[in-house]
Amino acid sequence: MYIVFTINYNDMLTKFFTIALIVLSTSCNSAQETVQETDGDTMNKEQSDNKAMDAQMLIDGFHIGELKQLKDSVCEFIILDLVTKAKFDPINISEDIYKSIRNDGEKVYYKYRPLRMMNRCNVANPISLIDIKKREG
């Protein structure tokens, strides 16, 4: 018993050209996307520098946050952690060494020590700042 295969060359050529057309059309689009990504990368060099700085500061033990001023509150400033969304009450932010940082909306890197004391305000947990630095961007 033999099985006979018939080869239809027209069907094979049609399939071959269809596959070739699909490969060519997708490769042309990928080249355009690569060029667009490269242009975007040069425009976002500052953002990549900021991300690299963020990564280095996280390695060094800092957290990334933003200062928020609370008017008419016992907590004059709180720090909103940008990663965990936790709110902290830095009880020693009124010290002179932190004077240049005390601006509403200031983006900062900070190190802290949690405190075991009653909260001064109900929106944030008390901490003691160990170190704080301005963050670009």
C-alpha positions in Angstrom: 0.0 0.0 0.0 1.4 3.3 -1.1 0.1 6.7 -0.2 0.3 9.1 -3.1 0.8 12.8 -2.4 0.0 15.2 -5.1 1.8 18.5 -5.1 -0.1 21.5 -6.3 2.6 24.1 -7.1 0.1 26.9 -7.5 -1.1 26.4 -3.9 2.5 26.2 -2.6 3.5 29.4 -4.4 0.4 31.2 -3.1 1.2 30.2 0.5 4.9 31.1 0.1 4.1 34.6 -1.2 1.5 35.1 1.5 4.0 34.2 4.2 6.7 36.4 2.6 4.3 39.3 2.5 3.4 38.9 6.1 7.0 38.7 7.2 7.9 41.8 5.2 5.0 43.9 6.4 5.7 43.1 10.1 9.4 43.7 9.8 8.8 47.2 8.3 6.6 48.1 11.2 9.1 46.9 13.8 11.8 49.1 12.2 9.6 52.2 12.5 8.8 51.4 16.1 12.5 51.0 16.9 13.2 54.5 15.4 10.4 56.0 17.4 11.6 54.4 20.6 15.1 55.7 20.0 13.8 59.3 19.5 11.7 58.9 22.7 14.8 57.7 24.6 16.8 60.7 23.8 14.0 63.0 24.8 13.6 61.2 28.1 17.3 61.1 29.1 16.4 63.3 32.1 13.7 60.8 33.2 16.1 57.9 33.0 18.7 59.8 35.0 16.0 60.4 37.6 15.2 56.7 37.7 18.8 55.8 38.1 19.2 58.3 40.9 16.0 56.9 42.6 17.4 53.3 42.3 20.7 54.4 43.8 19.0 56.2 46.7 16.8 53.2 47.4 20.0 51.0 47.5 21.5 53.5 50.0 18.5 53.1 52.3 16.5 56.2 51.4 12.7 56.3 50.8 11.1 58.4 48.1 8.4 60.9 49.3 6.8 64.2 48.9 6.2 66.8 51.6 2.7 68.1 52.2 1.9 71.1 54.4 -1.1 70.8 56.6 -2.5 74.2 57.6 -4.3 74.4 60.9 -3.0 71.1 62.1 -0.7 69.9 64.9 1.3 68.2 62.1 2.8 71.1 60.2 4.2 68.8 57.5 3.6 65.2 56.5 5.6 63.0 54.2 3.6 61.0 51.7 5.7 58.0 50.7 5.4 57.7 46.9 6.0 53.9 46.8 3.8 52.7 49.7 1.4 55.7 49.9 2.0 55.7 53.7 1.8 59.1 55.5 4.4 60.0 58.1 4.6 62.9 60.6 8.3 63.9 60.9 8.3 65.4 64.4 11.8 66.9 64.0 11.2 68.7 60.7 11.1 72.1 62.4 14.8 71.9 63.2 17.0 74.4 61.4 18.9 71.8 59.4 15.6 70.9 57.5 14.6 74.6 56.9 15.5 74.5 53.2 13.4 71.4 52.6 10.2 72.7 54.2 8.2 73.5 51.1 4.7 72.2 50.2 5.0 69.7 47.4 8.8 69.3 47.8 10.0 65.9 46.5 12.5 64.3 48.8 14.6 61.3 49.6 14.4 60.5 53.3 15.6 58.1 56.0 13.7 57.8 59.2 13.3 56.0 62.4 9.7 55.1 63.5 8.6 56.3 66.9 6.6 54.5 69.5 4.5 57.4 70.7 0.9 58.6 70.3 0.1 60.2 67.0 0.0 64.0 67.0 -2.5 64.0 64.2 -4.7 61.2 63.0 -3.6 61.2 59.4 0.1 60.2 59.8 2.4 58.0 61.9 5.1 59.8 63.9 8.8 59.4 62.7 12.1 61.0 63.4 14.1 62.1 60.4 17.6 60.8 60.2 18.5 62.3 56.8 16.6 64.1 54.0 17.6 65.3 50.6 15.9 67.1 47.8 14.8 65.0 44.8 14.9 66.3 41.3 11.9 65.9 39.0 
